[in-house]
Amino acid sequence: MEALHSHNIVEHTFTEIIFEKRPCLDRDGSPVKGLFNAWIMLNNPKQYNSYTTAAVKEVILATNFTVEGEATAHYVSEMFSGKGLAVSRIARGLPVGGEIEHVDAGTLAQALIERRPA
């Protein structure tokens, strides 16, 4: 298998960000071979409980379109408000190539709300 190439536009190492690759565990607590979780943490001890660093400019939320997902997105958005960060969500709506007659009313309504000029 060929190694992956870096897609970084600018090579820079941020000391404010800690990246750890931790193994996923099965039901018995044993590591699953080849399956990992990526843990991204802020190393910002001078500003305890603050998310403002030189490296973090925006928080992009990606939650399910359910009551729980909406509540989580609202909570996280409120938590970051006033911290000097842009908070946005990934777009939702009709998939490319999707058949409109197979889409539920909630997804169709969200697609209409989030429409943009052609």
N, C-alpha and C positions, 0 to 999 in steps of 0.2 A: 504494500500500500504506500502511495506517495505521501510525503509529509505535506501538511498544509502550509500555504504561503501567508505571510503577514499582509493584512489589508489596512494597516495603519497608514493614515495620510501623513502624519507627523510622528516621528519617533521621539517619544518623551516618556519618562518614568515619573509617575506621581507618587510621592511618598505618603500622600494622604489616603491612598486607596490600598487596601489589603485584599488580595485575591487568593483564595484557597480552593483547591479541588479536593473534595471529600468523597469517599466512596459511598454509594447508595447501599442501604442495608435491606436484607430480605426480612421476612416475618420473624425469623429466628435471631435476627441481629447480626447475621453474617454478611460481609461485603459481597456485593454482586460483581462478578468479574466484568470489567470494561464499562461499568455504569457509574457515573459520578454526578454529584451536585456541585454547582459553582457557588461559592459563598463570596460575596463582595461586601466588604465592610469599610467603613471610614475610620482611619487612624487619626483622630482629631481630639486628643486628650485635653487640649487647652480650652476647647469649647464644648464641654460636656453637654450632651443631648442637643447638639446643634448640627445641622446638616450643611452648613455653608462652608465650603472649602474652595480653593482655587480650581479644583478639578471638577466639581459637581456644579453644573449650570442648570440642568433640567431633570425633572422626574417624569418619566413616561409610564403611565399606568396601563396595565393590560389585565382586566378582570372579566369574568364571565358576565353575560348580559342576563343576570338573575337578580333577585332581591338582595341576596348575600353579596354578590359582586358589586352591585350599585352602592350598597351600604359601605363596603370596604373601600371603594374608590372615593366616596364622599369623606369618610373618616381620614384616609391618608391625605387627600387634598387639603382638608382643614388643618391637619397636622403640619403640613409644609407651608401653609399660607403665612405670609409675613416673614419668611426666612430668606427672601431674596432669590428664590428659585422659581423657574417657570414650571408649572404643573400642567401636563396634557394627558390625553388618553388616545389610545390607538382608535382609528376609525372603525365603525361598525356599520353593517347594513347588508345590502345584497352582494353576494359573491359574483365575481366575473364569470359569466356563462351560466349563472343560476336561472332557473325557471321561475318567473314571478308568481305563477299560480301555486307553487310549492312553498312559498315563504309565509311565515306566520305574521299576524297583524303587528306584533311588537317590533319585529325586525323591519318590516316595511315602514312603520311610523318612524323608527330611528333613522332609516335611510333617507326619508324625506326631511327630517329635521337637520341632518348633517350634510345635506346636498350643497354643492358648490357650482359656480358658473362653468359652463362647458367651454 
